Amino acid sequence: MNPADQYVERVVDLLDPSLNRLHNLGVEEARARVGTGRADAVAGIDGSFALLARDGKTVRMARTLDRPMRYFLAKRKAGPALIVADRMDVILRQLEVEGLADQFHPSYTRMVPAHHVVEIQLVGCPDPDPVYTRFFTPERNSIPADPDEIGRRYIGALAEEIEKWLRGIPEREPVGVAFSGGVDSGSVFLVTYHVLRRLGMNPARLKAFTLAFGDGPDLIQARGFLEGLGLGLFLEPIHADPGDMDVEDTLRTIEDYKPLDVECATMGLALCRGIRERYPDWRHLVDGDGGDENLKDYPIEENPELTIRSVVNNLMLYHEGWGVGRIKHSLTYSGGLGRGYVRTYAPARRYGFDGFSPFTRPGVIAVSEAIPFIELTGYDVPTLYSLKGEIVRRGVKAVTGFDLPVYGKRRFQHGAVERSVLRRHLPEQESEYRRRFLGLYE
């Protein structure tokens, strides 16, 4: 075996192929499309995926927004070894097996940015920079500034994605919605209920799981939402003990230290743990993650780096951060929801759920990016904040016939537990989370 063959063979793909959810082709054809490196070929893959393809010394990788995909390039005398997985600790365990663990540090791992093909050449030391090719570029500002039309298209796209997902689930298996009664989880629940009935499937398979540490405000909101629509029988509260919040456990699970993501993931762990304890065999869980990013519904004033102009003028800013090749793009974590989605993915995987966030699908994002936000808001921040509820309310009415209750925005962690209780168990400072996270690897 010549040296080139020896080191090219050290590509270790530890991704779980069963997690790929493809609707229009098989996994091998999808992998072959990634192998071409062509944006149009990869853009034609319909579904959720994290895929690697190798052609000699060339390795290409691509993922959707909802699938974390990390890689690490280790040095060996025979040549480089590329290890690919969804988690840092999986990479570390493989390095331990190969006697290369002394090379590992969390910051040396790399995240494949969502919506890009990453091409790496395994040619030895020094390693050349990866080449990034964007495969998803939605057209911006292409829908008329009509909230009724926008809503119909947006929720229509949501219904299409939920239908594809439901068709891939065995008909007798139950479906849970992570439900707060907010705009995103509320629309996901109502559209899922509507699609189940339209397809002739049994809506009794459905449950709305609401997390509550005591009497968190979400439980009151969720009950009012469903009972007001005559759907109160679907609500199932999941009660949790604030004393079970464990910062180190959350950090170990999500392998990140951003405070809002740590808080959200702590809630996600509590919800998934509670469902799993009650239903040992439950598999399918759908949520509304990505809805805020799509309709740009984050408090701009909480981030000194942002203005309304930067939010509405930058393609998928909340989905991808400032973008590949920019100074503030993290090679270790990527950016935006492409980084933050681990808050949803990792807790679900930890407890054996097959999670699904339909707002992360390209077909739904494409509609959201086509919205003429500048024309609709005139760069007015309060108008931007009110736009999401109005668009989704109109869309849900058009698609399902339900009148969606619209409550004020509240983060998952602030609805499941009172803020004062949350703060007693979880600190606010990012530096403290970072210190504790890195301490896990000392």
C-alpha positions as a printed NumPy array, in Angstrom:
array([[  0.   ,   0.   ,   0.   ],
       [  1.554,   3.293,  -1.005],
       [  1.641,   6.214,   1.493],
       [ -1.011,   8.226,  -0.349],
       [ -3.526,   5.383,  -0.155],
       [ -2.684,   4.805,   3.491],
       [ -3.443,   8.294,   4.694],
       [ -6.43 ,   8.946,   2.424],
       [ -8.066,   5.882,   3.976],
       [ -8.02 ,   7.545,   7.37 ],
       [-11.352,   9.22 ,   6.918],
       [-13.53 ,   8.112,   9.822],
       [-17.215,   8.934,   9.33 ],
       [-18.975,   8.541,  12.701],
       [-22.226,  10.197,  11.662],
       [-25.375,   8.15 ,  12.209],
       [-26.837,   7.559,   8.711],
       [-30.236,   6.676,  10.193],
       [-30.705,  10.332,  11.157],
       [-30.785,  11.465,   7.53 ],
       [-34.409,  12.163,   6.597],
       [-34.523,  12.279,   2.789],
       [-37.717,  12.654,   0.766],
       [-36.72 ,  12.489,  -2.896],
       [-33.727,  10.153,  -3.143],
       [-31.692,   7.565,  -1.269],
       [-28.772,   8.299,   0.988],
       [-26.158,   6.989,  -1.452],
       [-27.431,   9.21 ,  -4.259],
       [-27.483,  12.159,  -1.841],
       [-23.912,  11.39 ,  -0.795],
       [-22.908,  11.222,  -4.461],
       [-24.4  ,  14.666,  -4.998],
       [-22.34 ,  16.049,  -2.131],
       [-19.331,  14.377,  -3.723],
       [-19.752,  16.443,  -6.886],
       [-19.311,  19.651,  -4.903],
       [-21.87 ,  21.311,  -7.169],
       [-24.241,  23.697,  -5.441],
       [-27.194,  22.851,  -7.674],
       [-26.777,  19.107,  -7.098],
       [-26.73 ,  19.451,  -3.316],
       [-29.562,  21.99 ,  -3.33 ],
       [-31.699,  19.323,  -4.994],
       [-31.523,  17.068,  -1.925],
       [-34.9  ,  17.389,  -0.217],
       [-34.707,  16.654,   3.491],
       [-32.523,  16.792,   6.56 ],
       [-28.975,  15.479,   6.243],
       [-25.338,  15.483,   7.285],
       [-23.266,  13.77 ,   4.595],
       [-19.64 ,  13.094,   3.737],
       [-18.249,  11.991,   0.382],
       [-14.638,  11.099,  -0.439],
       [-12.839,  11.009,  -3.767],
       [ -9.188,  10.175,  -3.242],
       [ -7.579,  13.017,  -1.305],
       [-10.69 ,  15.179,  -1.642],
       [-13.351,  15.089,   1.052],
       [-16.606,  17.027,   0.773],
       [-19.149,  17.524,   3.564],
       [-22.546,  19.207,   3.736],
       [-25.376,  19.534,   6.228],
       [-28.738,  21.162,   6.731],
       [-29.424,  23.676,   9.481],
       [-30.801,  21.072,  11.894],
       [-27.857,  18.633,  11.815],
       [-24.643,  19.49 ,  13.676],
       [-21.591,  18.16 ,  11.803],
       [-18.096,  18.478,  13.253],
       [-14.704,  17.405,  11.992],
       [-11.158,  17.147,  13.327],
       [ -7.962,  16.735,  11.333],
       [ -5.41 ,  14.729,  13.298],
       [ -1.719,  14.309,  12.461],
       [ -0.191,  10.867,  11.948],
       [  3.193,   9.828,  10.613],
       [  1.428,   8.126,   7.729],
       [ -0.599,  11.251,   6.944],
       [ -3.63 ,  13.169,   8.206],
       [ -6.694,  11.453,   9.675],
       [-10.04 ,  13.187,   9.281],
       [-12.654,  12.296,  11.9  ],
       [-16.255,  13.443,  11.391],
       [-19.111,  13.235,  13.924],
       [-22.005,  15.245,  15.328],
       [-20.282,  15.745,  18.701],
       [-16.898,  16.726,  20.119],
       [-16.865,  13.895,  22.644],
       [-17.414,  11.325,  19.895],
       [-14.378,  12.722,  18.08 ],
       [-12.346,  12.61 ,  21.291],
       [-13.247,   8.969,  21.927],
       [-12.104,   8.047,  18.423],
       [ -8.822,   9.888,  18.95 ],
       [ -8.358,   7.939,  22.19 ],
       [ -8.865,   4.671,  20.301],
       [ -6.22 ,   5.726,  17.789],
       [ -3.772,   6.973,  20.416],
       [ -4.09 ,  10.568,  19.238],
       [ -6.056,  12.108,  22.121],
       [ -3.188,  14.404,  23.11 ],
       [ -3.9  ,  16.411,  19.955],
       [ -7.467,  17.19 ,  21.001],
       [ -8.851,  20.474,  22.251],
       [-12.489,  21.589,  21.77 ],
       [-11.348,  24.691,  19.893],
       [ -9.492,  22.527,  17.353],
       [-12.722,  20.91 ,  16.18 ],
       [-14.502,  22.51 ,  13.244],
       [-18.202,  22.823,  12.451],
       [-19.408,  22.45 ,   8.871],
       [-21.462,  25.628,   8.307],
       [-25.057,  24.962,   7.341],
       [-26.024,  25.364,   3.683],
       [-22.428,  25.007,   2.442],
       [-20.37 ,  22.234,   0.884],
       [-16.998,  22.134,   2.65 ],
       [-14.14 ,  20.704,   0.587],
       [-10.941,  19.535,   2.277],
       [ -7.789,  18.239,   0.62 ],
       [ -5.946,  15.58 ,   2.63 ],
       [ -2.468,  16.399,   1.365],
       [ -0.428,  16.575,   4.569],
       [  1.239,  19.386,   6.466],
       [  0.532,  22.265,   6.293],
       [ -3.156,  21.658,   5.722],
       [ -4.767,  23.856,   3.054],
       [ -7.793,  25.927,   4.002],
       [-11.206,  24.377,   3.286],
       [-13.159,  25.614,   0.278],
       [-16.77 ,  26.637,   0.967],
       [-19.508,  26.492,  -1.67 ],
       [-22.966,  27.789,  -0.741],
       [-25.755,  25.493,  -1.945],
       [-28.806,  27.316,  -0.541],
       [-29.317,  30.95 ,  -1.575],
       [-32.973,  31.953,  -1.284],
       [-34.175,  34.907,  -3.318],
       [-34.875,  37.897,  -1.113],
       [-37.782,  40.395,  -1.212],
       [-39.658,  38.542,  -3.95 ],
       [-43.148,  38.27 ,  -2.374],
       [-45.634,  41.151,  -2.633],
       [-45.983,  43.161,   0.59 ],
       [-49.348,  41.573,   1.376],
       [-49.513,  39.962,   4.862],
       [-52.337,  37.648,   3.775],
       [-50.372,  36.315,   0.812],
       [-47.171,  36.071,   2.851],
       [-48.951,  34.192,   5.619],
       [-50.593,  31.79 ,   3.22 ],
       [-47.275,  30.959,   1.561],
       [-45.32 ,  30.738,   4.805],
       [-47.731,  28.464,   6.668],
       [-48.419,  26.58 ,   3.442],
       [-44.713,  25.756,   3.222],
       [-44.781,  24.741,   6.896],
       [-47.697,  22.381,   6.206],
       [-45.823,  20.799,   3.275],
       [-42.811,  20.017,   5.462],
       [-44.944,  18.633,   8.27 ],
       [-46.799,  16.425,   5.783],
       [-43.526,  14.975,   4.452],
       [-42.447,  14.261,   8.013],
       [-45.727,  12.631,   9.01 ],
       [-45.731,  10.414,   5.937],
       [-42.373,   9.035,   7.026],
       [-43.621,   7.991,  10.475],
       [-45.371,   4.645,  11.065],
       [-49.076,   5.454,  11.338],
       [-49.532,   4.05 ,  14.816],
       [-46.628,   5.889,  16.416],
       [-47.526,   8.934,  18.553],
       [-46.38 ,  12.465,  17.812],
       [-45.463,  14.99 ,  20.482],
       [-45.212,  18.767,  20.141],
       [-42.933,  20.757,  22.447],
       [-45.623,  23.298,  23.208],
       [-45.666,  26.639,  24.992],
       [-48.68 ,  28.24 ,  23.322],
       [-46.408,  30.776,  21.642],
       [-46.644,  31.709,  17.976],
       [-44.146,  29.116,  16.745],
       [-45.123,  26.053,  18.785],
       [-48.776,  27.061,  18.478],
       [-48.659,  27.178,  14.696],
       [-46.726,  23.897,  14.564],
       [-49.328,  22.19 ,  16.754],
       [-52.321,  23.495,  14.803],
       [-50.786,  22.726,  11.416],
       [-49.771,  19.227,  12.553],
       [-53.294,  18.607,  13.831],
       [-54.741,  19.924,  10.57 ],
       [-52.451,  17.809,   8.372],
       [-53.133,  14.659,  10.384],
       [-56.858,  15.107,   9.812],
       [-56.464,  16.031,   6.147],
       [-54.41 ,  12.889,   5.508],
       [-56.96 ,  10.722,   7.28 ],
       [-54.549,   9.948,  10.106],
       [-55.676,   9.646,  13.703],
       [-55.257,  13.008,  15.521],
       [-55.421,  11.152,  18.848],
       [-51.75 ,  10.3  ,  18.198],
       [-50.937,  13.924,  19.022],
       [-49.949,  15.427,  22.377],
       [-48.867,  18.943,  23.346],
       [-46.139,  18.615,  25.97 ],
       [-45.665,  21.734,  28.1  ],
       [-42.763,  22.03 ,  30.537],
       [-43.442,  23.611,  33.912],
       [-41.206,  24.124,  36.915],
       [-44.04 ,  24.756,  39.331],
       [-46.531,  27.152,  37.781],
       [-44.412,  28.575,  34.967],
       [-46.278,  31.085,  32.791],
       [-46.145,  28.805,  29.733],
       [-48.443,  26.26 ,  31.321],
       [-51.152,  28.869,  31.9  ],
       [-50.654,  30.173,  28.36 ],
       [-50.68 ,  26.704,  26.799],
       [-53.86 ,  25.725,  28.605],
       [-55.62 ,  28.939,  27.551],
       [-54.457,  28.482,  23.948],
       [-55.785,  24.953,  23.571],
       [-58.948,  25.262,  25.638],
       [-59.912,  28.388,  23.734],
       [-59.868,  26.351,  20.533],
       [-61.634,  23.343,  22.015],
       [-58.437,  21.287,  21.962],
       [-57.656,  21.188,  25.656],
       [-57.608,  17.386,  25.76 ],
       [-54.284,  17.391,  23.869],
       [-52.386,  19.228,  26.617],
       [-50.029,  17.192,  28.774],
       [-47.973,  19.134,  31.343],
       [-44.489,  17.877,  32.127],
       [-43.6  ,  19.014,  35.64 ],
       [-39.968,  19.347,  36.669],
       [-37.995,  20.231,  39.793],
       [-35.742,  23.332,  39.636],
       [-33.234,  21.414,  41.728],
       [-32.639,  19.112,  38.754],
       [-31.075,  21.938,  36.717],
       [-27.417,  20.968,  36.324],
       [-25.12 ,  23.402,  34.524],
       [-22.311,  20.9  ,  33.962],
       [-24.74 ,  18.351,  32.573],
       [-26.116,  20.897,  30.103],
       [-22.64 ,  22.03 ,  29.061],
       [-21.579,  18.426,  28.555],
       [-24.703,  17.787,  26.481],
       [-24.563,  20.772,  24.121],
       [-20.77 ,  21.304,  24.11 ],
       [-21.247,  25.076,  23.97 ],
       [-21.38 ,  27.97 ,  26.423],
       [-23.63 ,  30.707,  25.022],
       [-25.887,  31.675,  27.975],
       [-29.232,  31.749,  26.167],
       [-28.514,  28.414,  24.517],
       [-27.413,  26.904,  27.832],
       [-30.65 ,  28.093,  29.445],
       [-32.802,  26.831,  26.58 ],
       [-31.032,  23.471,  26.482],
       [-31.494,  23.069,  30.232],
       [-35.241,  23.391,  29.646],
       [-35.028,  21.004,  26.714],
       [-33.272,  18.401,  28.834],
       [-35.95 ,  18.696,  31.513],
       [-38.754,  18.335,  28.956],
       [-37.189,  15.369,  27.165],
       [-36.307,  13.67 ,  30.439],
       [-39.867,  14.095,  31.701],
       [-41.424,  12.71 ,  28.522],
       [-39.018,   9.786,  28.47 ],
       [-39.746,   8.862,  32.084],
       [-43.459,   8.854,  31.339],
       [-43.297,   7.245,  27.885],
       [-40.294,   4.899,  27.514],
       [-41.002,   4.164,  23.835],
       [-41.957,   7.624,  22.53 ],
       [-39.826,   8.623,  19.544],
       [-41.198,  11.547,  17.538],
       [-41.045,  15.113,  18.794],
       [-41.715,  18.253,  16.753],
       [-41.028,  21.842,  17.85 ],
       [-41.031,  25.444,  16.672],
       [-37.291,  26.151,  16.74 ],
       [-36.32 ,  28.42 ,  13.854],
       [-39.525,  30.448,  13.798],
       [-37.916,  33.449,  15.491],
       [-34.999,  33.36 ,  13.07 ],
       [-37.246,  33.174,  10.019],
       [-39.305,  36.227,  10.918],
       [-36.462,  38.116,  12.609],
       [-38.174,  38.204,  15.979],
       [-35.334,  38.787,  18.436],
       [-34.871,  41.841,  20.685],
       [-32.391,  43.894,  18.696],
       [-31.705,  46.115,  21.689],
       [-30.23 ,  43.159,  23.609],
       [-27.37 ,  42.817,  21.119],
       [-25.154,  45.893,  20.702],
       [-23.773,  44.496,  17.433],
       [-27.155,  44.661,  15.708],
       [-29.364,  47.334,  14.188],
       [-32.62 ,  46.831,  12.377],
       [-30.79 ,  47.615,   9.139],
       [-28.274,  44.828,   9.685],
       [-31.083,  42.41 ,  10.573],
       [-33.266,  43.039,   7.535],
       [-30.47 ,  43.636,   5.002],
       [-28.311,  40.541,   5.61 ],
       [-29.263,  37.191,   4.102],
       [-30.207,  34.696,   6.831],
       [-28.362,  36.662,   9.522],
       [-30.107,  34.877,  12.385],
       [-29.686,  31.495,  10.673],
       [-25.983,  31.714,   9.809],
       [-24.527,  34.607,  11.776],
       [-22.34 ,  37.04 ,   9.888],
       [-21.412,  34.351,   7.379],
       [-18.539,  32.135,   6.296],
       [-15.29 ,  33.99 ,   5.742],
       [-16.244,  36.92 ,   7.965],
       [-14.147,  37.997,  10.938],
       [-16.836,  37.077,  13.471],
       [-17.552,  33.646,  12.002],
       [-16.513,  30.924,  14.46 ],
       [-14.717,  28.006,  12.836],
       [-15.361,  25.911,  15.941],
       [-19.088,  26.597,  16.154],
       [-20.245,  28.355,  12.959],
       [-22.9  ,  31.028,  13.573],
       [-26.53 ,  31.873,  14.153],
       [-29.   ,  29.007,  14.422],
       [-26.413,  26.859,  12.652],
       [-24.572,  27.054,  15.967],
       [-27.499,  27.396,  18.342],
       [-29.598,  24.497,  17.043],
       [-27.59 ,  22.143,  19.229],
       [-29.79 ,  23.458,  22.086],
       [-32.635,  21.454,  20.497],
       [-30.749,  18.644,  18.773],
       [-28.58 ,  17.466,  21.664],
       [-31.271,  17.149,  24.384],
       [-33.517,  15.241,  21.987],
       [-30.724,  12.867,  20.965],
       [-29.662,  12.446,  24.594],
       [-33.061,  10.958,  25.435],
       [-33.581,   9.005,  22.231],
       [-36.046,  11.253,  20.393],
       [-36.262,  11.741,  16.651],
       [-36.676,  15.508,  16.688],
       [-38.02 ,  17.691,  13.893],
       [-38.099,  21.478,  13.521],
       [-40.052,  22.305,  10.343],
       [-39.148,  26.004,  10.474],
       [-35.526,  25.02 ,   9.724],
       [-36.396,  23.487,   6.371],
       [-35.142,  25.361,   3.285],
       [-38.624,  25.504,   1.768],
       [-39.924,  27.437,   4.771],
       [-36.82 ,  29.616,   5.116],
       [-37.041,  30.491,   1.415],
       [-40.504,  31.962,   1.93 ],
       [-39.351,  33.937,   4.968],
       [-36.354,  35.38 ,   3.123],
       [-38.657,  36.394,   0.26 ],
       [-40.663,  38.655,   2.591],
       [-40.054,  42.359,   1.807],
       [-39.225,  43.299,   5.412],
       [-37.959,  46.779,   4.531],
       [-41.133,  47.677,   2.651],
       [-43.342,  46.251,   5.409],
       [-41.497,  47.865,   8.336],
       [-39.87 ,  51.021,   7.007],
       [-36.993,  50.136,   9.379],
       [-39.303,  50.578,  12.365],
       [-38.375,  48.165,  15.18 ],
       [-41.817,  47.855,  16.859],
       [-43.378,  47.156,  13.465],
       [-40.834,  44.398,  12.869],
       [-41.655,  42.841,  16.242],
       [-45.388,  42.824,  15.497],
       [-44.975,  41.391,  12.008],
       [-44.372,  37.775,  12.987],
       [-47.614,  37.318,  14.918],
       [-49.613,  38.996,  12.179],
       [-48.138,  36.907,   9.349],
       [-48.434,  33.605,  11.186],
       [-51.95 ,  34.37 ,  12.458],
       [-53.182,  35.083,   8.945],
       [-51.383,  32.068,   7.507],
       [-52.736,  29.64 ,  10.096],
       [-56.247,  30.927,   9.446],
       [-55.857,  30.531,   5.682],
       [-54.386,  27.027,   5.84 ],
       [-56.164,  25.445,   8.825],
       [-59.185,  27.627,   9.555],
       [-58.081,  28.098,  13.179],
       [-57.798,  31.519,  14.792],
       [-54.297,  31.384,  16.248],
       [-54.039,  33.083,  19.658],
       [-51.065,  35.479,  19.599],
       [-49.348,  36.169,  22.915],
       [-46.302,  38.298,  23.631],
       [-42.879,  36.856,  22.876],
       [-41.275,  34.837,  25.652],
       [-38.23 ,  32.582,  25.494],
       [-38.577,  28.889,  26.367],
       [-36.57 ,  29.26 ,  29.576],
       [-38.611,  32.263,  30.724],
       [-41.92 ,  30.5  ,  30.176],
       [-41.086,  27.22 ,  31.855],
       [-39.758,  28.755,  35.07 ],
       [-39.903,  32.108,  36.813],
       [-36.839,  34.198,  35.989],
       [-35.825,  34.577,  39.627],
       [-35.818,  30.787,  40.039],
       [-33.915,  30.328,  36.77 ],
       [-31.233,  32.747,  37.875],
       [-30.688,  30.958,  41.166],
       [-29.67 ,  27.852,  39.257],
       [-28.077,  29.22 ,  36.08 ],
       [-25.6  ,  32.129,  35.997],
       [-25.791,  34.897,  33.411],
       [-22.104,  35.34 ,  32.533],
       [-20.81 ,  33.693,  29.367],
       [-17.299,  33.682,  30.855],
       [-18.501,  31.435,  33.686],
       [-20.065,  28.952,  31.263],
       [-16.949,  28.976,  29.077],
       [-14.714,  28.313,  32.084],
       [-16.864,  25.409,  33.236],
       [-17.124,  23.965,  29.725],
       [-13.374,  23.993,  29.123],
       [-12.944,  22.509,  32.588],
       [-14.719,  19.388,  31.351],
       [-11.69 ,  18.658,  29.143],
       [ -8.899,  19.421,  31.595]])
